[in-house]
Amino acid sequence: MTVLEAREVVSGYGEVEILHGVSIRVEEGEVVTIIGPNGAGKSTLLKTVFGLLPCKHGAVLFDGEDVTGQSPQAMVRKGMSYVPQSDNVFPLLTVQENLEMGAFIRRDDYHSKTEEVLALFPDVMERRHTRAGKLSGGQRQMLALARALMLDPRILLLDEPSASLAPNMVELVFTKILDINRSGVSIIMVEQNARESLKLSHRGYVLAMGQNRLEGSGENLLESEEVGKTYLGG
């Protein structure tokens, strides 16, 4: 079953068109990675899907429903969570308070969900009463992931989850992404760390100059000569 689909999406900032008819899809239970050079439109695509940028042409479908142009608040209520690359936690709030903010539209008792989510992130659990601004970069990223899970999303949109992290934290974040996926959450992420992200992906897309360049399984893209030369340094 297709959870998320973008069809021939055209989008950008003001009069500047960044995406020129990009199409992607995420099947239920998949991890899908989008790679490509800087300026290819990768982050723009996620923002458009989530409703942060207008879709000027094309369509966005979520669980088969046309949600083109709907607000981020509407997307969250439908079961979509988005974790931006930066400014993805409330630095003056504690870990616990950040998670409570993540549960803002729940009408049930979210405390058991808080404990369930924190169990996935022991390093964050140990600092639950610490202000998020005092966490390391890797811990903040894990907190952002944890907060995104507080509403039991169907799909997570992750923008550069490993950006600016130390190598050991990159490995840990990718491990947590796999754990989240194995719990039943579909994932689509934009990543500059193409090699590591494609290793854990069911499928991937390569964007270039705001258009689809390549598509294939994570394994096939890793073995692609074009991808290797252009994006993997091989």
N, C-alpha and C positions, 0 to 999 in steps of 0.2 A: 504493500500500500504506500502510495506517495503521500508523505507528510507535508512537504513544502515544495512548491514549484514557482520559479520565475520564468515567464515567457516573454522573450523579446523585449526586455526591460530597457527603456531609455530614461536616463535620469542625470542629474548633475546639481550644480549650485548656481541659482539664479539663471542667467542666460548661458552659462558655461555648461555644455553637455559633456559628461564624462563617460557615461555608458551608452553604447550605440547598438542596442538590441541584444542584450546578454540573456542567456537562458541557462538555468540550472535546476536540478531537482534533488531532493533528499528523500530516500525511501525509509520506511519505518525501521528503526534500529540501526541505521547507518551512521558512520562517521564520514563526513565529506570535507575535504580540504580544498581551499581555493588558493592557488599560488600565482605568482606573476611579478613583474618588475614594479618598482615604485611608480605610482601614477596610473596603474592599469585599471583602477576602478574597483578594486577588491573591497575596500571598506565602504565605498559609496554604495556598492551592491547590498551589503548587509544593512546599512542605514535605510536604504530604500525599501527593502523587504520589511523592515521593522516599522516603517512609517515615519521615520525621522526626516526623510527627504521625499519630495513628490515624485511619483512615477508618471512621467510625461507621456509615455506610450508603453504598451504591453500590459501584462497582468501579473499579479501575485496571488497564488492560491495556497490556502492552508487547510489541510484535510479536505481538499476538494472544493472548498468554498472560496469564491473570489473575494479577497480582502484588500484589493488594490485601493490605496489611498486612505485606509483606516488608520486611526491614531495609534501611537505606541501603547496607550492605555488599553485600547481595544485588543491589541495583539496580546498583551499580557493576560488579559482576562480569557482569551481563547486558548492560552497554553504555550505562549512563546516567550522566552527570556533572552535578553541581549546583554552581553558583557563587553563594554567598550574597552579599548586598549588602555586608556588612562582615565583618571578621575572616576574610578569605578567603585570606590568606597567612600563613606563619610568619615573623614579623618578625625573629627572631633568627637565622634561617637565611639563607644566601645564595640568590641566584636559582637557581644550579645545584642546591643542596641542596633547594630547594622543588620543583624539577622531579623530582628523584630520589624525593622523598616521593610525588609524584603517580604514580610508576611502581611503587608498593609491591607490587602483586600481579602484576606482569609476571614471567614465568619465563624470558623470553628476554633478550638483550642490549639494554638500553634506550638505550644511548649514541647509536645512530644516530637513534632517535626523538627524543632530546633535541636533536640538531642540526637535525633536520627542523622541530621545533616552534619552536626559537629563530629559525630563518630567517624565520618569519612575523612575528617581533617584533624587528626590528633594534635598537630602543632598549633592549630588555631584554637582548638578546644582548651588547651592549656593556658591560653591568653584571653579567655572570653571576657574578662573584665578590664582588659587593656584597650586604650584608645587605638583605633585603627591606624592613625597617623604615626604611631610608634612601632608598628610592625615592619618587618623587612619587606622588600619588594615581592619576594615569593609568597610570604604570608599574606600580604594584601591581595595578591592574585587569587590565592586559595579562598580567602574570605569572600572575594567577589563571586567566585564560583559557588561557594556555599550559599550566599544570599540569593543567587539566581535560582537555586533549587528549592527555596522556601515555598514556592507556589506550585510545586509538582508539575513542572513544564513538560510538554510533549517534546519540545525541541529547544536546544540552546544555540544561540548565535554568538560565536566567540571571535573577537577581533584582536589578533596578535596576542594570544594568551602567554606566549613565552618571551615577549619583548623585554629587553633590558634585564633579563634575569641571569644569575650565575648559572654555569652549566649544571651543577647538581640540582638546582631548583627547576631548571628546564625539564630535566628528567622526571622530577617529582610531579610537576604540573601535568605533563603528558600522561603519567601513570594515573593521576586523579581523573583526567579526562576519560581515559579508558574505563576506569571504575564507574564513572557516571554513566557512560554509554552502556555498560553491562547491566546497569540497574534498570535499563529500559528507556533511557532518554536518547533521542536522536540528536546528532550534533553536526553543525556546519561551522567551520572556522576558517578564517583568513590567517595565513602564517608565512613569515619570511623564512622560518626554519623548515624549508621544504622537505629535506631528506627525512627528518625525524617525524614530521607530521604525516607524510605520505606512508611511512611505515605502519602507522596505526590506523590508516584510513581505508575504508572499503572502496571508496572512489575519490577521484579528484578532478578538478578543473584548472586549466591554465588560462588566465586572462592576459591579454596584451592590447594596449591602446583602446581599452573600453570595449573589447569584443572577445568572444570565445575563440581561443586558439587551439586548445587540445582538451580532450576528455578521456578518462579511462579509469581502470582500477588503480588503486594506490601502487600495487606491484608493477603494473605495466608502465605507469608513468615513471617510476623509479628506474625502470630498465630502458626508457626511451632515450635515444641518442640526443635528440633535440633538448629534452628536459635536462639531461645530464650536463650538456655543454653550457646551456644558458642559465640554469637555475641551481645546479648542484655542484658546479665547479669541476665537472669531470669531463 
